[in-house]
Amino acid sequence: MGQDIADTIVRERKQNGSYKDIGDFAARIQTKHLNRKSLESLIMAGALDRFGERGTLLKNVEQILRFSRERQAQAENKQVGLFDGSPGFEKDQLRLTPAPDATRSEKLSWERELLGIYVSEHPYHAFAPILGPHVVPIRNVQGMEDKKPVRVACVVLAVRAVVTKKGDAMAFVTLEDDTGRVDVVVFPRAYAEHREDMTEGRLMVCIGKTSGREGQPISIALDSVACFDERTVHQVETMLQDGMWVGEDVHRAAKERAAPKADERSVVIDLPAAPSDKQIRELRALFQKRPGEVPVQFMVEAGGGRKLIKTGYAIAPTQAVMDAIREIVQSRVALVEPEKIG
């Protein structure tokens, strides 16, 4: 939106008082700069929230502009409007067609895109009561020692991908929760696995280790992530609460204890929905009772897609054990080769 339309809106308000409603606004802003693009920007940024819900206003953009043009023509020609009495218009009034409300994520995305900041609320704010007990607030990361395990829940603010001297892709990422920001280094191995997750605006839980040189701010070296949204946040909460999702270092230690062929296979448990407390207890008991050489992974819904989540468990995948897992989760369980995973 240009400076001209902003100046017109402010000047009109100062000269003739506050705008009463969206019809009053449309009738009084008489400028060629009030067009579809500028009106949509005002609505999406929340500048017109006092006049109606953003989803409804966006649905009626053409109606609002038509009303504005008709009132401008009336003012210029001092004649009765062509649209008086037609659908959508009453005498000097504008009726809006009902429409679904804009979602919370849509509003926040629009604000970030148009204003560069979140105005309504921070994207993570609504999830803090759910995930907060299982993660470290980002403002506390700076007080941690070097090379300490850390887990944060956050939104991705910025991603800068680079190529190493060896030709491997990696990234520097800025994460933010409702307490602060932290820089994250995503080294080539982690970046190859989580490249698609490194998207601005994406909500995620990040596991890694603190990394800091003397006199420099603490950053995080990323191990793994789990993305979440309104639909999947409780599934991620369950994984964190019951210790079923751990850092890559724990997973690697489990594989190092295994036989030479242990890293060639993995038991993948498909979880179409968040497991119940009873299922978590039974799985943990089974894994502890039947330890072995093959790592266990969960296939879960995360960030709008399917994602593998590594656990700290390795089991002996006998037929009896696999059948017992299927009985507990009532879903697909498979022994999968690496090239068939993901």
CORDA-V848657 format. One record per residue. N is the residue number from 1. RES is the residue in one small letter. OMEGA is omega in radians with two decimals (* if undefined). NEAR is the number of other C-alpha atoms within 12 Angstrom. Layout:
n->N res->RES omega->OMEGA near->NEAR
n->N res->RES omega->OMEGA near->NEAR
This chain:
n->1 res->m omega->-3.07 near->22
n->2 res->g omega->-3.13 near->17
n->3 res->q omega->-3.09 near->12
n->4 res->d omega->-3.12 near->17
n->5 res->i omega->3.11 near->23
n->6 res->a omega->3.13 near->21
n->7 res->d omega->-3.14 near->17
n->8 res->t omega->-3.13 near->23
n->9 res->i omega->-3.12 near->32
n->10 res->v omega->-3.11 near->19
n->11 res->r omega->3.14 near->18
n->12 res->e omega->3.14 near->22
n->13 res->r omega->3.14 near->18
n->14 res->k omega->-3.07 near->12
n->15 res->q omega->-2.99 near->12
n->16 res->n omega->3.04 near->16
n->17 res->g omega->-3.09 near->14
n->18 res->s omega->3.10 near->18
n->19 res->y omega->-3.06 near->23
n->20 res->k omega->-3.11 near->18
n->21 res->d omega->-3.08 near->22
n->22 res->i omega->3.09 near->37
n->23 res->g omega->3.11 near->34
n->24 res->d omega->3.10 near->26
n->25 res->f omega->-3.10 near->35
n->26 res->a omega->-3.10 near->37
n->27 res->a omega->-3.04 near->30
n->28 res->r omega->3.13 near->35
n->29 res->i omega->-3.08 near->36
n->30 res->q omega->3.13 near->28
n->31 res->t omega->3.12 near->25
n->32 res->k omega->-3.11 near->18
n->33 res->h omega->3.02 near->22
n->34 res->l omega->-3.12 near->35
n->35 res->n omega->-3.07 near->26
n->36 res->r omega->-3.09 near->24
n->37 res->k omega->-3.10 near->20
n->38 res->s omega->3.14 near->28
n->39 res->l omega->3.10 near->37
n->40 res->e omega->3.12 near->28
n->41 res->s omega->3.10 near->29
n->42 res->l omega->-3.13 near->32
n->43 res->i omega->-3.05 near->33
n->44 res->m omega->3.12 near->40
n->45 res->a omega->3.13 near->32
n->46 res->g omega->-3.10 near->32
n->47 res->a omega->-3.11 near->29
n->48 res->l omega->-3.09 near->28
n->49 res->d omega->-3.10 near->23
n->50 res->r omega->-3.11 near->17
n->51 res->f omega->-3.13 near->26
n->52 res->g omega->-3.13 near->28
n->53 res->e omega->-3.00 near->28
n->54 res->r omega->3.13 near->36
n->55 res->g omega->3.13 near->29
n->56 res->t omega->-3.14 near->28
n->57 res->l omega->3.12 near->40
n->58 res->l omega->3.12 near->36
n->59 res->k omega->-3.03 near->25
n->60 res->n omega->-3.10 near->30
n->61 res->v omega->-3.13 near->33
n->62 res->e omega->3.11 near->24
n->63 res->q omega->-3.14 near->30
n->64 res->i omega->3.14 near->38
n->65 res->l omega->3.12 near->36
n->66 res->r omega->3.10 near->28
n->67 res->f omega->-3.13 near->40
n->68 res->s omega->-3.14 near->36
n->69 res->r omega->3.13 near->28
n->70 res->e omega->3.12 near->32
n->71 res->r omega->3.08 near->34
n->72 res->q omega->3.12 near->26
n->73 res->a omega->3.11 near->21
n->74 res->q omega->-3.11 near->21
n->75 res->a omega->-3.10 near->17
n->76 res->e omega->-3.06 near->13
n->77 res->n omega->-3.11 near->12
n->78 res->k omega->3.13 near->12
n->79 res->q omega->3.14 near->14
n->80 res->v omega->-3.10 near->17
n->81 res->g omega->3.10 near->25
n->82 res->l omega->-3.02 near->22
n->83 res->f omega->3.10 near->24
n->84 res->d omega->3.12 near->21
n->85 res->g omega->3.11 near->15
n->86 res->s omega->-3.13 near->17
n->87 res->p omega->-3.14 near->16
n->88 res->g omega->-3.14 near->23
n->89 res->f omega->2.86 near->24
n->90 res->e omega->-3.09 near->17
n->91 res->k omega->3.12 near->19
n->92 res->d omega->3.13 near->28
n->93 res->q omega->3.13 near->28
n->94 res->l omega->3.08 near->34
n->95 res->r omega->-3.12 near->27
n->96 res->l omega->3.06 near->29
n->97 res->t omega->-3.13 near->21
n->98 res->p omega->3.12 near->16
n->99 res->a omega->3.11 near->17
n->100 res->p omega->3.10 near->15
n->101 res->d omega->3.00 near->18
n->102 res->a omega->-3.13 near->23
n->103 res->t omega->3.11 near->18
n->104 res->r omega->-3.11 near->25
n->105 res->s omega->3.09 near->26
n->106 res->e omega->-3.13 near->21
n->107 res->k omega->-3.12 near->33
n->108 res->l omega->3.11 near->30
n->109 res->s omega->3.12 near->30
n->110 res->w omega->-3.13 near->30
n->111 res->e omega->3.14 near->28
n->112 res->r omega->-3.11 near->28
n->113 res->e omega->-3.02 near->19
n->114 res->l omega->-3.04 near->23
n->115 res->l omega->-3.11 near->20
n->116 res->g omega->3.12 near->16
n->117 res->i omega->3.04 near->20
n->118 res->y omega->-3.07 near->30
n->119 res->v omega->-3.06 near->22
n->120 res->s omega->3.13 near->24
n->121 res->e omega->3.07 near->20
n->122 res->h omega->-3.10 near->29
n->123 res->p omega->-3.11 near->39
n->124 res->y omega->-2.99 near->40
n->125 res->h omega->-3.08 near->26
n->126 res->a omega->-3.10 near->22
n->127 res->f omega->-3.09 near->31
n->128 res->a omega->3.12 near->29
n->129 res->p omega->-3.10 near->17
n->130 res->i omega->-3.04 near->24
n->131 res->l omega->-3.08 near->34
n->132 res->g omega->-3.11 near->27
n->133 res->p omega->-3.04 near->17
n->134 res->h omega->-3.10 near->27
n->135 res->v omega->3.11 near->30
n->136 res->v omega->3.03 near->32
n->137 res->p omega->-3.06 near->32
n->138 res->i omega->3.14 near->35
n->139 res->r omega->-3.13 near->24
n->140 res->n omega->-3.11 near->23
n->141 res->v omega->-3.09 near->35
n->142 res->q omega->3.12 near->27
n->143 res->g omega->-3.10 near->18
n->144 res->m omega->3.08 near->23
n->145 res->e omega->-3.13 near->20
n->146 res->d omega->3.05 near->22
n->147 res->k omega->3.07 near->19
n->148 res->k omega->3.08 near->24
n->149 res->p omega->-3.13 near->28
n->150 res->v omega->-3.13 near->39
n->151 res->r omega->-3.13 near->37
n->152 res->v omega->3.03 near->47
n->153 res->a omega->-2.89 near->47
n->154 res->c omega->3.00 near->45
n->155 res->v omega->3.12 near->46
n->156 res->v omega->3.14 near->34
n->157 res->l omega->-3.07 near->33
n->158 res->a omega->3.12 near->23
n->159 res->v omega->3.05 near->26
n->160 res->r omega->-3.13 near->22
n->161 res->a omega->3.12 near->24
n->162 res->v omega->3.09 near->19
n->163 res->v omega->-3.13 near->16
n->164 res->t omega->3.11 near->13
n->165 res->k omega->3.12 near->9
n->166 res->k omega->3.13 near->9
n->167 res->g omega->3.14 near->9
n->168 res->d omega->3.11 near->17
n->169 res->a omega->3.03 near->23
n->170 res->m omega->-3.08 near->29
n->171 res->a omega->2.96 near->31
n->172 res->f omega->-2.99 near->30
n->173 res->v omega->3.03 near->35
n->174 res->t omega->3.13 near->32
n->175 res->l omega->-3.12 near->40
n->176 res->e omega->2.91 near->36
n->177 res->d omega->-3.10 near->38
n->178 res->d omega->3.09 near->27
n->179 res->t omega->-3.11 near->24
n->180 res->g omega->-3.11 near->24
n->181 res->r omega->3.07 near->28
n->182 res->v omega->3.07 near->39
n->183 res->d omega->-3.11 near->37
n->184 res->v omega->3.07 near->44
n->185 res->v omega->3.14 near->35
n->186 res->v omega->-3.08 near->40
n->187 res->f omega->-2.99 near->27
n->188 res->p omega->-3.10 near->25
n->189 res->r omega->3.13 near->19
n->190 res->a omega->-3.12 near->29
n->191 res->y omega->3.11 near->31
n->192 res->a omega->-3.13 near->20
n->193 res->e omega->-2.99 near->25
n->194 res->h omega->-3.09 near->29
n->195 res->r omega->-3.08 near->25
n->196 res->e omega->3.13 near->23
n->197 res->d omega->-3.07 near->33
n->198 res->m omega->-3.09 near->38
n->199 res->t omega->3.13 near->25
n->200 res->e omega->-3.13 near->25
n->201 res->g omega->-3.11 near->37
n->202 res->r omega->3.07 near->35
n->203 res->l omega->-3.10 near->40
n->204 res->m omega->2.89 near->41
n->205 res->v omega->-3.07 near->49
n->206 res->c omega->3.05 near->51
n->207 res->i omega->3.11 near->37
n->208 res->g omega->3.10 near->35
n->209 res->k omega->3.09 near->30
n->210 res->t omega->-3.13 near->33
n->211 res->s omega->-3.11 near->29
n->212 res->g omega->3.02 near->24
n->213 res->r omega->-3.10 near->14
n->214 res->e omega->3.13 near->9
n->215 res->g omega->-3.13 near->8
n->216 res->q omega->3.09 near->11
n->217 res->p omega->3.09 near->22
n->218 res->i omega->3.01 near->29
n->219 res->s omega->3.14 near->36
n->220 res->i omega->2.99 near->38
n->221 res->a omega->-2.98 near->38
n->222 res->l omega->3.01 near->44
n->223 res->d omega->-3.09 near->37
n->224 res->s omega->3.14 near->42
n->225 res->v omega->2.95 near->43
n->226 res->a omega->3.13 near->46
n->227 res->c omega->-3.13 near->41
n->228 res->f omega->3.01 near->36
n->229 res->d omega->-3.10 near->32
n->230 res->e omega->-3.08 near->24
n->231 res->r omega->-2.96 near->20
n->232 res->t omega->-3.04 near->32
n->233 res->v omega->-3.12 near->33
n->234 res->h omega->3.06 near->26
n->235 res->q omega->3.09 near->36
n->236 res->v omega->3.10 near->44
n->237 res->e omega->-3.14 near->36
n->238 res->t omega->3.13 near->27
n->239 res->m omega->-3.14 near->37
n->240 res->l omega->-3.06 near->33
n->241 res->q omega->-3.06 near->23
n->242 res->d omega->3.07 near->25
n->243 res->g omega->-3.11 near->22
n->244 res->m omega->3.05 near->32
n->245 res->w omega->-3.09 near->37
n->246 res->v omega->-3.12 near->36
n->247 res->g omega->-3.13 near->33
n->248 res->e omega->-3.11 near->30
n->249 res->d omega->3.11 near->25
n->250 res->v omega->3.13 near->25
n->251 res->h omega->3.13 near->30
n->252 res->r omega->3.12 near->23
n->253 res->a omega->3.12 near->20
n->254 res->a omega->-3.14 near->28
n->255 res->k omega->-3.14 near->29
n->256 res->e omega->3.12 near->20
n->257 res->r omega->-3.05 near->22
n->258 res->a omega->3.11 near->24
n->259 res->a omega->-3.09 near->18
n->260 res->p omega->-3.08 near->12
n->261 res->k omega->-3.05 near->17
n->262 res->a omega->-3.08 near->29
n->263 res->d omega->-3.13 near->25
n->264 res->e omega->-3.10 near->20
n->265 res->r omega->3.09 near->28
n->266 res->s omega->3.03 near->39
n->267 res->v omega->-3.12 near->41
n->268 res->v omega->-3.14 near->37
n->269 res->i omega->-3.11 near->37
n->270 res->d omega->3.14 near->30
n->271 res->l omega->3.14 near->32
n->272 res->p omega->3.11 near->23
n->273 res->a omega->3.14 near->25
n->274 res->a omega->3.14 near->29
n->275 res->p omega->3.11 near->32
n->276 res->s omega->3.08 near->22
n->277 res->d omega->-3.14 near->19
n->278 res->k omega->3.12 near->15
n->279 res->q omega->3.12 near->26
n->280 res->i omega->-3.13 near->26
n->281 res->r omega->-3.10 near->22
n->282 res->e omega->3.10 near->21
n->283 res->l omega->3.14 near->33
n->284 res->r omega->3.14 near->26
n->285 res->a omega->-3.14 near->19
n->286 res->l omega->-3.13 near->28
n->287 res->f omega->-3.13 near->30
n->288 res->q omega->-3.12 near->17
n->289 res->k omega->-3.08 near->16
n->290 res->r omega->3.14 near->23
n->291 res->p omega->-3.13 near->24
n->292 res->g omega->-2.97 near->28
n->293 res->e omega->-3.01 near->30
n->294 res->v omega->-3.13 near->39
n->295 res->p omega->3.11 near->42
n->296 res->v omega->3.07 near->43
n->297 res->q omega->3.05 near->35
n->298 res->f omega->2.97 near->43
n->299 res->m omega->-3.01 near->35
n->300 res->v omega->3.00 near->36
n->301 res->e omega->3.13 near->28
n->302 res->a omega->3.08 near->34
n->303 res->g omega->3.11 near->30
n->304 res->g omega->3.12 near->20
n->305 res->g omega->3.13 near->19
n->306 res->r omega->-3.07 near->23
n->307 res->k omega->3.07 near->31
n->308 res->l omega->3.08 near->31
n->309 res->i omega->-3.13 near->43
n->310 res->k omega->3.06 near->39
n->311 res->t omega->3.11 near->37
n->312 res->g omega->-3.06 near->34
n->313 res->y omega->2.98 near->41
n->314 res->a omega->-3.02 near->37
n->315 res->i omega->2.99 near->38
n->316 res->a omega->-3.00 near->28
n->317 res->p omega->3.05 near->32
n->318 res->t omega->3.14 near->18
n->319 res->q omega->-3.13 near->16
n->320 res->a omega->-3.14 near->14
n->321 res->v omega->3.13 near->26
n->322 res->m omega->3.11 near->28
n->323 res->d omega->3.14 near->20
n->324 res->a omega->3.10 near->25
n->325 res->i omega->3.14 near->37
n->326 res->r omega->3.14 near->25
n->327 res->e omega->-3.12 near->18
n->328 res->i omega->-3.01 near->27
n->329 res->v omega->-3.14 near->28
n->330 res->q omega->3.10 near->19
n->331 res->s omega->-3.01 near->24
n->332 res->r omega->3.06 near->23
n->333 res->v omega->-3.07 near->28
n->334 res->a omega->3.01 near->28
n->335 res->l omega->-2.90 near->30
n->336 res->v omega->3.03 near->26
n->337 res->e omega->-3.06 near->18
n->338 res->p omega->-3.07 near->19
n->339 res->e omega->3.14 near->10
n->340 res->k omega->-3.13 near->14
n->341 res->i omega->3.04 near->24
n->342 res->g omega->* near->20
